[in-house]
Amino acid sequence: MAAPALDLIALRKRIGLTQAEMADRMGLGSRAYFTLEQDPSSINARHIMLAQIVSLREAVERHDRSLADTAVAALADEFARLASTETPA
């Protein structure tokens, strides 16, 4: 099954990170990250997950929901609703 499409460059620019900063936050070397931007066909599900986590962390740290990837933001919203309805143990 193919990984869903992710515009890594647009996401990185929306977050306001350099390629080196995005690579570091994703736990990748700069050269490996640069390759992902130059050859989007090399992006796999792991890369997408890492980029989405980076976007969510940046959104939380900066208190700006618009920085989060839309798919991960929707999942975070669903989790927040679930957490707010649970009773503490």
C-alpha positions as CSV (number, residue, x, y, z in Angstrom):
1,M,0.0,0.0,0.0
2,A,1.4,3.4,-1.0
3,A,1.9,6.1,1.7
4,P,-0.4,9.0,1.4
5,A,1.0,12.1,-0.3
6,L,2.6,14.8,1.8
7,D,4.1,18.0,0.5
8,L,7.1,18.0,2.7
9,I,8.4,21.4,1.4
10,A,5.1,23.2,2.0
11,L,4.8,21.7,5.5
12,R,8.4,22.7,6.4
13,K,7.9,26.2,5.1
14,R,4.6,26.6,6.9
15,I,6.3,25.6,10.1
16,G,9.1,28.0,9.3
17,L,12.0,25.6,9.6
18,T,15.2,25.3,7.5
19,Q,16.0,22.0,5.8
20,A,18.6,21.4,8.5
21,E,16.2,22.1,11.3
22,M,13.5,19.9,9.9
23,A,16.0,17.1,9.3
24,D,17.2,17.4,12.9
25,R,13.7,17.4,14.4
26,M,12.8,14.3,12.3
27,G,16.0,12.6,13.4
28,L,17.5,12.5,9.9
29,G,20.7,13.7,8.5
30,S,20.6,16.8,6.4
31,R,21.5,15.0,3.2
32,A,18.8,12.3,3.8
33,Y,16.2,15.0,4.3
34,F,17.3,17.0,1.3
35,T,16.9,13.8,-0.8
36,L,13.3,13.5,0.4
37,E,12.5,17.0,-0.8
38,Q,14.3,16.5,-4.1
39,D,12.7,13.1,-4.7
40,P,9.2,12.9,-3.1
41,S,8.9,9.3,-4.4
42,S,11.4,8.4,-1.7
43,I,9.1,9.5,1.1
44,N,7.6,6.6,3.0
45,A,5.1,6.2,5.8
46,R,7.8,6.7,8.4
47,H,8.9,10.0,7.0
48,I,5.3,11.2,6.8
49,M,4.7,10.2,10.5
50,L,7.9,12.0,11.6
51,A,7.0,15.2,9.6
52,Q,3.5,15.1,11.1
53,I,4.9,14.8,14.6
54,V,7.3,17.7,14.0
55,S,4.4,19.8,12.8
56,L,2.2,18.9,15.8
57,R,5.0,19.7,18.3
58,E,5.7,23.0,16.6
59,A,2.0,23.9,16.7
60,V,1.8,23.0,20.4
61,E,5.0,24.8,21.3
62,R,4.0,28.0,19.4
63,H,0.3,27.8,20.4
64,D,-0.6,27.9,16.7
65,R,-2.9,25.1,15.4
66,S,-2.4,26.1,11.8
67,L,1.2,24.8,11.9
68,A,0.1,21.2,12.4
69,D,-0.5,18.9,9.4
70,T,-4.2,18.7,8.9
71,A,-4.4,14.9,9.3
72,V,-2.5,14.9,12.6
73,A,-4.4,17.9,13.8
74,A,-7.7,16.2,13.3
75,L,-6.4,13.1,15.1
76,A,-5.2,15.3,18.0
77,D,-8.6,17.0,18.2
78,E,-10.3,13.6,18.4
79,F,-8.0,12.5,21.1
80,A,-8.5,15.7,23.1
81,R,-12.3,15.2,22.9
82,L,-11.8,11.6,24.1
83,A,-9.6,12.7,26.9
84,S,-12.0,15.4,28.1
85,T,-14.8,12.9,28.4
86,E,-12.9,10.2,30.4
87,T,-13.2,10.1,34.1
88,P,-9.9,9.9,36.0
89,A,-9.0,6.5,37.5
